[in-house]
Amino acid sequence: LTLFQGYLVGDSLTFADLYLAETSSESAKKFPYDGFPEVKAHAEKVRSNPALKKWIATRPVTAF
């Protein structure tokens, strides 16, 4: 996993970052991040974005 300023492409948040962070965070519920510190750090960085953090805290519960 190559990161530029903590993001996958360039130095700002992109759809690729959102996709990887959400997918890996959901997968980590069943398959821990053990052995993948870069993936864990990336997901934590993306999910620490203030607007995204607020959305995660208040979003409706869905199957997806």
PDB file of N, CA, C and O in Angstrom, chain B, residues numbered from 101:
ATOM      1  N   LEU B 101       0.861  -1.172   0.000  1.00  0.00           N
ATOM      2  CA  LEU B 101       0.000   0.000   0.000  1.00  0.00           C
ATOM      3  C   LEU B 101       0.899   1.225   0.000  1.00  0.00           C
ATOM      4  O   LEU B 101       1.606   1.480   0.976  1.00  0.00           O
ATOM      5  N   THR B 102       0.878   1.970  -1.070  1.00  0.00           N
ATOM      6  CA  THR B 102       1.656   3.193  -1.169  1.00  0.00           C
ATOM      7  C   THR B 102       0.750   4.368  -0.868  1.00  0.00           C
ATOM      8  O   THR B 102      -0.306   4.528  -1.480  1.00  0.00           O
ATOM      9  N   LEU B 103       1.168   5.179   0.072  1.00  0.00           N
ATOM     10  CA  LEU B 103       0.337   6.316   0.459  1.00  0.00           C
ATOM     11  C   LEU B 103       1.054   7.630   0.176  1.00  0.00           C
ATOM     12  O   LEU B 103       2.263   7.747   0.373  1.00  0.00           O
ATOM     13  N   PHE B 104       0.302   8.602  -0.284  1.00  0.00           N
ATOM     14  CA  PHE B 104       0.792   9.948  -0.492  1.00  0.00           C
ATOM     15  C   PHE B 104       0.100  10.823   0.543  1.00  0.00           C
ATOM     16  O   PHE B 104      -1.111  11.028   0.465  1.00  0.00           O
ATOM     17  N   GLN B 105       0.849  11.340   1.508  1.00  0.00           N
ATOM     18  CA  GLN B 105       0.267  12.161   2.575  1.00  0.00           C
ATOM     19  C   GLN B 105      -0.884  11.427   3.266  1.00  0.00           C
ATOM     20  O   GLN B 105      -1.819  12.062   3.754  1.00  0.00           O
ATOM     21  N   GLY B 106      -0.817  10.099   3.310  1.00  0.00           N
ATOM     22  CA  GLY B 106      -1.847   9.327   3.981  1.00  0.00           C
ATOM     23  C   GLY B 106      -3.013   8.915   3.108  1.00  0.00           C
ATOM     24  O   GLY B 106      -3.934   8.250   3.582  1.00  0.00           O
ATOM     25  N   TYR B 107      -2.992   9.300   1.834  1.00  0.00           N
ATOM     26  CA  TYR B 107      -4.083   8.955   0.919  1.00  0.00           C
ATOM     27  C   TYR B 107      -3.550   8.091  -0.222  1.00  0.00           C
ATOM     28  O   TYR B 107      -2.345   8.062  -0.473  1.00  0.00           O
ATOM     29  N   LEU B 108      -4.435   7.399  -0.903  1.00  0.00           N
ATOM     30  CA  LEU B 108      -4.025   6.486  -1.969  1.00  0.00           C
ATOM     31  C   LEU B 108      -3.558   7.204  -3.226  1.00  0.00           C
ATOM     32  O   LEU B 108      -2.599   6.779  -3.871  1.00  0.00           O
ATOM     33  N   VAL B 109      -4.239   8.300  -3.576  1.00  0.00           N
ATOM     34  CA  VAL B 109      -3.926   9.020  -4.816  1.00  0.00           C
ATOM     35  C   VAL B 109      -3.760  10.497  -4.484  1.00  0.00           C
ATOM     36  O   VAL B 109      -4.740  11.168  -4.160  1.00  0.00           O
ATOM     37  N   GLY B 110      -2.562  11.003  -4.558  1.00  0.00           N
ATOM     38  CA  GLY B 110      -2.355  12.419  -4.287  1.00  0.00           C
ATOM     39  C   GLY B 110      -2.395  12.743  -2.803  1.00  0.00           C
ATOM     40  O   GLY B 110      -2.153  11.886  -1.954  1.00  0.00           O
ATOM     41  N   ASP B 111      -2.706  13.998  -2.511  1.00  0.00           N
ATOM     42  CA  ASP B 111      -2.649  14.456  -1.123  1.00  0.00           C
ATOM     43  C   ASP B 111      -4.006  14.864  -0.557  1.00  0.00           C
ATOM     44  O   ASP B 111      -4.085  15.642   0.393  1.00  0.00           O
ATOM     45  N   SER B 112      -5.078  14.327  -1.158  1.00  0.00           N
ATOM     46  CA  SER B 112      -6.415  14.623  -0.633  1.00  0.00           C
ATOM     47  C   SER B 112      -7.307  13.385  -0.746  1.00  0.00           C
ATOM     48  O   SER B 112      -7.008  12.440  -1.476  1.00  0.00           O
ATOM     49  N   LEU B 113      -8.391  13.422  -0.013  1.00  0.00           N
ATOM     50  CA  LEU B 113      -9.348  12.323   0.043  1.00  0.00           C
ATOM     51  C   LEU B 113     -10.018  12.107  -1.314  1.00  0.00           C
ATOM     52  O   LEU B 113     -10.471  13.061  -1.946  1.00  0.00           O
ATOM     53  N   THR B 114     -10.079  10.853  -1.757  1.00  0.00           N
ATOM     54  CA  THR B 114     -10.735  10.502  -3.022  1.00  0.00           C
ATOM     55  C   THR B 114     -11.715   9.353  -2.784  1.00  0.00           C
ATOM     56  O   THR B 114     -11.759   8.773  -1.699  1.00  0.00           O
ATOM     57  N   PHE B 115     -12.489   9.039  -3.805  1.00  0.00           N
ATOM     58  CA  PHE B 115     -13.415   7.911  -3.722  1.00  0.00           C
ATOM     59  C   PHE B 115     -12.659   6.620  -3.412  1.00  0.00           C
ATOM     60  O   PHE B 115     -13.159   5.770  -2.675  1.00  0.00           O
ATOM     61  N   ALA B 116     -11.466   6.472  -3.967  1.00  0.00           N
ATOM     62  CA  ALA B 116     -10.666   5.271  -3.704  1.00  0.00           C
ATOM     63  C   ALA B 116     -10.375   5.129  -2.210  1.00  0.00           C
ATOM     64  O   ALA B 116     -10.432   4.025  -1.668  1.00  0.00           O
ATOM     65  N   ASP B 117     -10.067   6.235  -1.549  1.00  0.00           N
ATOM     66  CA  ASP B 117      -9.819   6.205  -0.104  1.00  0.00           C
ATOM     67  C   ASP B 117     -11.077   5.814   0.660  1.00  0.00           C
ATOM     68  O   ASP B 117     -11.030   4.987   1.571  1.00  0.00           O
ATOM     69  N   LEU B 118     -12.201   6.416   0.281  1.00  0.00           N
ATOM     70  CA  LEU B 118     -13.470   6.099   0.943  1.00  0.00           C
ATOM     71  C   LEU B 118     -13.810   4.624   0.783  1.00  0.00           C
ATOM     72  O   LEU B 118     -14.218   3.963   1.738  1.00  0.00           O
ATOM     73  N   TYR B 119     -13.640   4.117  -0.429  1.00  0.00           N
ATOM     74  CA  TYR B 119     -13.973   2.719  -0.709  1.00  0.00           C
ATOM     75  C   TYR B 119     -13.093   1.772   0.111  1.00  0.00           C
ATOM     76  O   TYR B 119     -13.596   0.859   0.765  1.00  0.00           O
ATOM     77  N   LEU B 120     -11.777   1.995   0.072  1.00  0.00           N
ATOM     78  CA  LEU B 120     -10.872   1.112   0.809  1.00  0.00           C
ATOM     79  C   LEU B 120     -11.118   1.201   2.312  1.00  0.00           C
ATOM     80  O   LEU B 120     -11.140   0.180   2.999  1.00  0.00           O
ATOM     81  N   ALA B 121     -11.302   2.411   2.822  1.00  0.00           N
ATOM     82  CA  ALA B 121     -11.512   2.571   4.265  1.00  0.00           C
ATOM     83  C   ALA B 121     -12.785   1.869   4.720  1.00  0.00           C
ATOM     84  O   ALA B 121     -12.775   1.160   5.727  1.00  0.00           O
ATOM     85  N   GLU B 122     -13.871   2.056   3.997  1.00  0.00           N
ATOM     86  CA  GLU B 122     -15.141   1.441   4.401  1.00  0.00           C
ATOM     87  C   GLU B 122     -15.089  -0.081   4.245  1.00  0.00           C
ATOM     88  O   GLU B 122     -15.522  -0.813   5.135  1.00  0.00           O
ATOM     89  N   THR B 123     -14.568  -0.548   3.130  1.00  0.00           N
ATOM     90  CA  THR B 123     -14.480  -1.987   2.886  1.00  0.00           C
ATOM     91  C   THR B 123     -13.588  -2.665   3.924  1.00  0.00           C
ATOM     92  O   THR B 123     -13.952  -3.700   4.484  1.00  0.00           O
ATOM     93  N   SER B 124     -12.426  -2.079   4.175  1.00  0.00           N
ATOM     94  CA  SER B 124     -11.516  -2.704   5.135  1.00  0.00           C
ATOM     95  C   SER B 124     -12.053  -2.613   6.562  1.00  0.00           C
ATOM     96  O   SER B 124     -11.861  -3.539   7.350  1.00  0.00           O
ATOM     97  N   SER B 125     -12.718  -1.522   6.905  1.00  0.00           N
ATOM     98  CA  SER B 125     -13.293  -1.395   8.252  1.00  0.00           C
ATOM     99  C   SER B 125     -14.385  -2.429   8.486  1.00  0.00           C
ATOM    100  O   SER B 125     -14.460  -3.028   9.559  1.00  0.00           O
ATOM    101  N   GLU B 126     -15.223  -2.637   7.491  1.00  0.00           N
ATOM    102  CA  GLU B 126     -16.284  -3.644   7.615  1.00  0.00           C
ATOM    103  C   GLU B 126     -15.688  -5.046   7.660  1.00  0.00           C
ATOM    104  O   GLU B 126     -16.131  -5.883   8.446  1.00  0.00           O
ATOM    105  N   SER B 127     -14.688  -5.308   6.825  1.00  0.00           N
ATOM    106  CA  SER B 127     -14.046  -6.624   6.808  1.00  0.00           C
ATOM    107  C   SER B 127     -13.341  -6.909   8.130  1.00  0.00           C
ATOM    108  O   SER B 127     -13.300  -8.052   8.584  1.00  0.00           O
ATOM    109  N   ALA B 128     -12.789  -5.868   8.744  1.00  0.00           N
ATOM    110  CA  ALA B 128     -12.047  -6.039   9.997  1.00  0.00           C
ATOM    111  C   ALA B 128     -12.935  -6.511  11.140  1.00  0.00           C
ATOM    112  O   ALA B 128     -12.435  -6.999  12.153  1.00  0.00           O
ATOM    113  N   LYS B 129     -14.239  -6.371  10.987  1.00  0.00           N
ATOM    114  CA  LYS B 129     -15.153  -6.868  12.021  1.00  0.00           C
ATOM    115  C   LYS B 129     -15.095  -8.391  12.116  1.00  0.00           C
ATOM    116  O   LYS B 129     -15.326  -8.961  13.182  1.00  0.00           O
ATOM    117  N   LYS B 130     -14.785  -9.044  11.002  1.00  0.00           N
ATOM    118  CA  LYS B 130     -14.687 -10.511  10.982  1.00  0.00           C
ATOM    119  C   LYS B 130     -13.247 -10.984  10.847  1.00  0.00           C
ATOM    120  O   LYS B 130     -12.882 -12.042  11.360  1.00  0.00           O
ATOM    121  N   PHE B 131     -12.435 -10.197  10.156  1.00  0.00           N
ATOM    122  CA  PHE B 131     -11.043 -10.551   9.898  1.00  0.00           C
ATOM    123  C   PHE B 131     -10.168  -9.389  10.361  1.00  0.00           C
ATOM    124  O   PHE B 131      -9.999  -8.417   9.625  1.00  0.00           O
ATOM    125  N   PRO B 132      -9.611  -9.472  11.569  1.00  0.00           N
ATOM    126  CA  PRO B 132      -8.847  -8.352  12.130  1.00  0.00           C
ATOM    127  C   PRO B 132      -7.711  -7.875  11.224  1.00  0.00           C
ATOM    128  O   PRO B 132      -7.216  -8.603  10.364  1.00  0.00           O
ATOM    129  N   TYR B 133      -7.326  -6.636  11.453  1.00  0.00           N
ATOM    130  CA  TYR B 133      -6.263  -5.992  10.681  1.00  0.00           C
ATOM    131  C   TYR B 133      -4.880  -6.551  10.989  1.00  0.00           C
ATOM    132  O   TYR B 133      -3.903  -6.097  10.393  1.00  0.00           O
ATOM    133  N   ASP B 134      -4.759  -7.499  11.878  1.00  0.00           N
ATOM    134  CA  ASP B 134      -3.453  -8.026  12.266  1.00  0.00           C
ATOM    135  C   ASP B 134      -2.602  -8.291  11.033  1.00  0.00           C
ATOM    136  O   ASP B 134      -3.030  -8.986  10.112  1.00  0.00           O
ATOM    137  N   GLY B 135      -1.411  -7.740  11.019  1.00  0.00           N
ATOM    138  CA  GLY B 135      -0.511  -7.928   9.894  1.00  0.00           C
ATOM    139  C   GLY B 135      -0.692  -6.912   8.780  1.00  0.00           C
ATOM    140  O   GLY B 135       0.032  -6.956   7.786  1.00  0.00           O
ATOM    141  N   PHE B 136      -1.643  -5.998   8.924  1.00  0.00           N
ATOM    142  CA  PHE B 136      -1.897  -4.989   7.893  1.00  0.00           C
ATOM    143  C   PHE B 136      -1.964  -3.595   8.516  1.00  0.00           C
ATOM    144  O   PHE B 136      -2.992  -2.924   8.417  1.00  0.00           O
ATOM    145  N   PRO B 137      -0.883  -3.154   9.154  1.00  0.00           N
ATOM    146  CA  PRO B 137      -0.924  -1.867   9.848  1.00  0.00           C
ATOM    147  C   PRO B 137      -1.164  -0.675   8.922  1.00  0.00           C
ATOM    148  O   PRO B 137      -1.775   0.310   9.336  1.00  0.00           O
ATOM    149  N   GLU B 138      -0.693  -0.750   7.679  1.00  0.00           N
ATOM    150  CA  GLU B 138      -0.905   0.360   6.750  1.00  0.00           C
ATOM    151  C   GLU B 138      -2.378   0.504   6.380  1.00  0.00           C
ATOM    152  O   GLU B 138      -2.886   1.620   6.269  1.00  0.00           O
ATOM    153  N   VAL B 139      -3.059  -0.612   6.190  1.00  0.00           N
ATOM    154  CA  VAL B 139      -4.488  -0.577   5.853  1.00  0.00           C
ATOM    155  C   VAL B 139      -5.277  -0.032   7.040  1.00  0.00           C
ATOM    156  O   VAL B 139      -6.181   0.785   6.865  1.00  0.00           O
ATOM    157  N   LYS B 140      -4.939  -0.478   8.233  1.00  0.00           N
ATOM    158  CA  LYS B 140      -5.616   0.009   9.438  1.00  0.00           C
ATOM    159  C   LYS B 140      -5.396   1.507   9.616  1.00  0.00           C
ATOM    160  O   LYS B 140      -6.342   2.243   9.898  1.00  0.00           O
ATOM    161  N   ALA B 141      -4.157   1.964   9.453  1.00  0.00           N
ATOM    162  CA  ALA B 141      -3.846   3.390   9.605  1.00  0.00           C
ATOM    163  C   ALA B 141      -4.588   4.223   8.567  1.00  0.00           C
ATOM    164  O   ALA B 141      -5.073   5.313   8.873  1.00  0.00           O
ATOM    165  N   HIS B 142      -4.676   3.718   7.351  1.00  0.00           N
ATOM    166  CA  HIS B 142      -5.390   4.437   6.291  1.00  0.00           C
ATOM    167  C   HIS B 142      -6.863   4.575   6.643  1.00  0.00           C
ATOM    168  O   HIS B 142      -7.424   5.666   6.536  1.00  0.00           O
ATOM    169  N   ALA B 143      -7.495   3.491   7.058  1.00  0.00           N
ATOM    170  CA  ALA B 143      -8.918   3.532   7.419  1.00  0.00           C
ATOM    171  C   ALA B 143      -9.155   4.502   8.572  1.00  0.00           C
ATOM    172  O   ALA B 143     -10.135   5.248   8.567  1.00  0.00           O
ATOM    173  N   GLU B 144      -8.272   4.493   9.549  1.00  0.00           N
ATOM    174  CA  GLU B 144      -8.418   5.405  10.686  1.00  0.00           C
ATOM    175  C   GLU B 144      -8.265   6.857  10.251  1.00  0.00           C
ATOM    176  O   GLU B 144      -8.987   7.729  10.734  1.00  0.00           O
ATOM    177  N   LYS B 145      -7.328   7.123   9.339  1.00  0.00           N
ATOM    178  CA  LYS B 145      -7.135   8.493   8.847  1.00  0.00           C
ATOM    179  C   LYS B 145      -8.370   8.965   8.090  1.00  0.00           C
ATOM    180  O   LYS B 145      -8.856  10.072   8.322  1.00  0.00           O
ATOM    181  N   VAL B 146      -8.876   8.140   7.195  1.00  0.00           N
ATOM    182  CA  VAL B 146     -10.052   8.521   6.411  1.00  0.00           C
ATOM    183  C   VAL B 146     -11.241   8.740   7.334  1.00  0.00           C
ATOM    184  O   VAL B 146     -11.950   9.737   7.205  1.00  0.00           O
ATOM    185  N   ARG B 147     -11.463   7.824   8.256  1.00  0.00           N
ATOM    186  CA  ARG B 147     -12.626   7.921   9.154  1.00  0.00           C
ATOM    187  C   ARG B 147     -12.487   9.042  10.179  1.00  0.00           C
ATOM    188  O   ARG B 147     -13.452   9.358  10.875  1.00  0.00           O
ATOM    189  N   SER B 148     -11.301   9.650  10.283  1.00  0.00           N
ATOM    190  CA  SER B 148     -11.123  10.775  11.205  1.00  0.00           C
ATOM    191  C   SER B 148     -11.476  12.112  10.553  1.00  0.00           C
ATOM    192  O   SER B 148     -11.487  13.141  11.228  1.00  0.00           O
ATOM    193  N   ASN B 149     -11.764  12.109   9.254  1.00  0.00           N
ATOM    194  CA  ASN B 149     -12.208  13.325   8.565  1.00  0.00           C
ATOM    195  C   ASN B 149     -13.461  13.829   9.275  1.00  0.00           C
ATOM    196  O   ASN B 149     -14.413  13.065   9.435  1.00  0.00           O
ATOM    197  N   PRO B 150     -13.491  15.100   9.710  1.00  0.00           N
ATOM    198  CA  PRO B 150     -14.617  15.594  10.514  1.00  0.00           C
ATOM    199  C   PRO B 150     -15.996  15.371   9.888  1.00  0.00           C
ATOM    200  O   PRO B 150     -16.916  14.929  10.576  1.00  0.00           O
ATOM    201  N   ALA B 151     -16.150  15.665   8.616  1.00  0.00           N
ATOM    202  CA  ALA B 151     -17.461  15.492   7.970  1.00  0.00           C
ATOM    203  C   ALA B 151     -17.833  14.015   7.885  1.00  0.00           C
ATOM    204  O   ALA B 151     -18.981  13.647   8.131  1.00  0.00           O
ATOM    205  N   LEU B 152     -16.877  13.182   7.541  1.00  0.00           N
ATOM    206  CA  LEU B 152     -17.140  11.750   7.438  1.00  0.00           C
ATOM    207  C   LEU B 152     -17.410  11.150   8.820  1.00  0.00           C
ATOM    208  O   LEU B 152     -18.286  10.300   8.976  1.00  0.00           O
ATOM    209  N   LYS B 153     -16.658  11.596   9.806  1.00  0.00           N
ATOM    210  CA  LYS B 153     -16.857  11.115  11.174  1.00  0.00           C
ATOM    211  C   LYS B 153     -18.277  11.435  11.655  1.00  0.00           C
ATOM    212  O   LYS B 153     -18.925  10.605  12.291  1.00  0.00           O
ATOM    213  N   LYS B 154     -18.751  12.643  11.347  1.00  0.00           N
ATOM    214  CA  LYS B 154     -20.109  13.038  11.725  1.00  0.00           C
ATOM    215  C   LYS B 154     -21.136  12.148  11.022  1.00  0.00           C
ATOM    216  O   LYS B 154     -22.095  11.696  11.647  1.00  0.00           O
ATOM    217  N   TRP B 155     -20.938  11.896   9.726  1.00  0.00           N
ATOM    218  CA  TRP B 155     -21.863  11.052   8.961  1.00  0.00           C
ATOM    219  C   TRP B 155     -21.902   9.636   9.538  1.00  0.00           C
ATOM    220  O   TRP B 155     -22.981   9.069   9.710  1.00  0.00           O
ATOM    221  N   ILE B 156     -20.754   9.072   9.834  1.00  0.00           N
ATOM    222  CA  ILE B 156     -20.696   7.716  10.381  1.00  0.00           C
ATOM    223  C   ILE B 156     -21.466   7.640  11.702  1.00  0.00           C
ATOM    224  O   ILE B 156     -22.149   6.652  11.972  1.00  0.00           O
ATOM    225  N   ALA B 157     -21.351   8.678  12.514  1.00  0.00           N
ATOM    226  CA  ALA B 157     -22.023   8.690  13.818  1.00  0.00           C
ATOM    227  C   ALA B 157     -23.539   8.837  13.709  1.00  0.00           C
ATOM    228  O   ALA B 157     -24.270   8.402  14.599  1.00  0.00           O
ATOM    229  N   THR B 158     -24.017   9.450  12.618  1.00  0.00           N
ATOM    230  CA  THR B 158     -25.454   9.745  12.519  1.00  0.00           C
ATOM    231  C   THR B 158     -26.167   9.043  11.369  1.00  0.00           C
ATOM    232  O   THR B 158     -27.377   9.196  11.204  1.00  0.00           O
ATOM    233  N   ARG B 159     -25.429   8.277  10.575  1.00  0.00           N
ATOM    234  CA  ARG B 159     -26.056   7.641   9.414  1.00  0.00           C
ATOM    235  C   ARG B 159     -27.090   6.610   9.839  1.00  0.00           C
ATOM    236  O   ARG B 159     -26.991   6.030  10.921  1.00  0.00           O
ATOM    237  N   PRO B 160     -28.080   6.384   8.987  1.00  0.00           N
ATOM    238  CA  PRO B 160     -29.083   5.367   9.310  1.00  0.00           C
ATOM    239  C   PRO B 160     -28.473   3.962   9.246  1.00  0.00           C
ATOM    240  O   PRO B 160     -27.526   3.721   8.498  1.00  0.00           O
ATOM    241  N   VAL B 161     -29.012   3.067  10.015  1.00  0.00           N
ATOM    242  CA  VAL B 161     -28.566   1.678   9.995  1.00  0.00           C
ATOM    243  C   VAL B 161     -29.173   1.005   8.771  1.00  0.00           C
ATOM    244  O   VAL B 161     -30.389   1.025   8.579  1.00  0.00           O
ATOM    245  N   THR B 162     -28.319   0.411   7.949  1.00  0.00           N
ATOM    246  CA  THR B 162     -28.772  -0.295   6.749  1.00  0.00           C
ATOM    247  C   THR B 162     -28.034  -1.625   6.639  1.00  0.00           C
ATOM    248  O   THR B 162     -27.074  -1.876   7.366  1.00  0.00           O
ATOM    249  N   ALA B 163     -28.489  -2.459   5.734  1.00  0.00           N
ATOM    250  CA  ALA B 163     -27.827  -3.748   5.505  1.00  0.00           C
ATOM    251  C   ALA B 163     -26.517  -3.570   4.747  1.00  0.00           C
ATOM    252  O   ALA B 163     -25.683  -4.476   4.735  1.00  0.00           O
ATOM    253  N   PHE B 164     -26.327  -2.424   4.122  1.00  0.00           N
ATOM    254  CA  PHE B 164     -25.119  -2.184   3.322  1.00  0.00           C
ATOM    255  C   PHE B 164     -24.398  -0.957   3.792  1.00  0.00           C
ATOM    256  O   PHE B 164     -23.359  -0.600   3.237  1.00  0.00           O
TER     257      PHE B 164
END
